[in-house]
Amino acid sequence: MGTITVTGIAKVQPPRGALWAARAAAALARWLTRKPHEMAPAEAMAHEAAAVRALARRHMDTDPGFAADLFAAADRHESTVATR
């Protein structure tokens, strides 16, 4: 017959403040990764305009006319934000 050794593991208490820090980090992550439809309307529209400008910058070298149209559309979109 063989021998079996069973080891008991003591319950470990989490460090003080760990739960609070984890909740704060999760809330920050949710805030940073929220979608435009979860934002306030003005903030969402500004976010969309910034995305269109980024797309325009990517096309600046290959299709400057299209990039100019995108920049104009972003400007119109932002002016809609200002008039609301």
Backbone torsions as a table, in degrees:
resi	resn	phi	psi	omega
1	MET	NA	148.1	179.8
2	GLY	-98.6	176.8	178.9
3	THR	-111.4	141.3	176.4
4	ILE	-117.9	130.1	177.5
5	THR	-109.6	123.8	178.9
6	VAL	-110.3	127.0	-178.6
7	THR	-109.2	128.2	175.2
8	GLY	-87.8	142.7	-179.5
9	ILE	-108.7	126.3	179.8
10	ALA	-72.8	144.2	178.0
11	LYS	-69.8	130.8	-178.2
12	VAL	-104.1	129.7	177.6
13	GLN	-82.4	136.2	176.9
14	PRO	-67.5	152.1	178.8
15	PRO	-59.4	148.5	178.7
16	ARG	-59.8	134.2	178.6
17	GLY	87.0	-5.9	-176.9
18	ALA	-65.3	-41.6	179.8
19	LEU	-64.6	-43.7	178.7
20	TRP	-62.6	-44.3	-179.3
21	ALA	-64.7	-38.6	179.0
22	ALA	-65.7	-42.6	178.2
23	ARG	-64.6	-40.3	178.6
24	ALA	-64.8	-41.8	179.0
25	ALA	-65.6	-39.2	178.6
26	ALA	-66.5	-40.4	178.6
27	ALA	-64.7	-41.6	177.6
28	LEU	-63.3	-42.5	178.9
29	ALA	-63.3	-41.4	177.2
30	ARG	-62.7	-41.2	-178.4
31	TRP	-66.6	-39.9	-178.3
32	LEU	-72.8	-26.6	-175.7
33	THR	-106.9	13.0	-178.2
34	ARG	-67.1	152.7	-177.5
35	LYS	-85.4	156.6	-180.0
36	PRO	-56.9	-34.3	-179.0
37	HIS	-71.3	-13.1	176.8
38	GLU	-92.7	-5.8	-178.4
39	MET	-90.2	169.6	172.0
40	ALA	-64.0	149.8	-176.2
41	PRO	-54.3	-44.7	-179.1
42	ALA	-65.8	-40.6	179.1
43	GLU	-65.9	-39.1	179.2
44	ALA	-65.1	-41.9	-179.4
45	MET	-67.0	-37.3	177.0
46	ALA	-66.5	-37.9	177.5
47	HIS	-64.1	-42.0	178.6
48	GLU	-64.6	-41.8	178.9
49	ALA	-62.6	-39.2	178.1
50	ALA	-64.9	-37.4	178.5
51	ALA	-66.5	-38.6	178.4
52	VAL	-66.9	-38.9	177.8
53	ARG	-65.1	-37.3	177.3
54	ALA	-64.0	-40.4	176.8
55	LEU	-63.6	-40.6	179.0
56	ALA	-62.3	-41.4	179.1
57	ARG	-63.2	-33.4	178.8
58	ARG	-68.8	-28.8	-177.7
59	HIS	-98.2	1.9	-175.4
60	MET	-57.5	-42.8	-176.9
61	ASP	-77.8	-35.9	-174.6
62	THR	-87.7	-34.0	-178.0
63	ASP	-146.2	81.7	-175.3
64	PRO	-62.6	-31.9	178.7
65	GLY	-65.5	-44.3	178.1
66	PHE	-64.2	-40.7	178.7
67	ALA	-62.3	-41.4	178.6
68	ALA	-63.0	-40.7	177.0
69	ASP	-62.0	-40.5	179.3
70	LEU	-65.9	-42.3	177.3
71	PHE	-60.9	-42.4	178.9
72	ALA	-63.4	-41.5	179.1
73	ALA	-63.7	-40.2	178.3
74	ALA	-64.7	-39.8	178.0
75	ASP	-63.7	-42.8	177.8
76	ARG	-63.6	-40.0	-179.6
77	HIS	-63.3	-42.2	178.8
78	GLU	-69.9	-34.6	178.3
79	SER	-66.7	-27.3	174.1
80	THR	-65.8	-37.1	178.1
81	VAL	-63.8	-42.6	-176.7
82	ALA	-67.5	-30.3	-176.9
83	THR	-86.7	-8.4	-180.0
84	ARG	-79.4	NA	NA
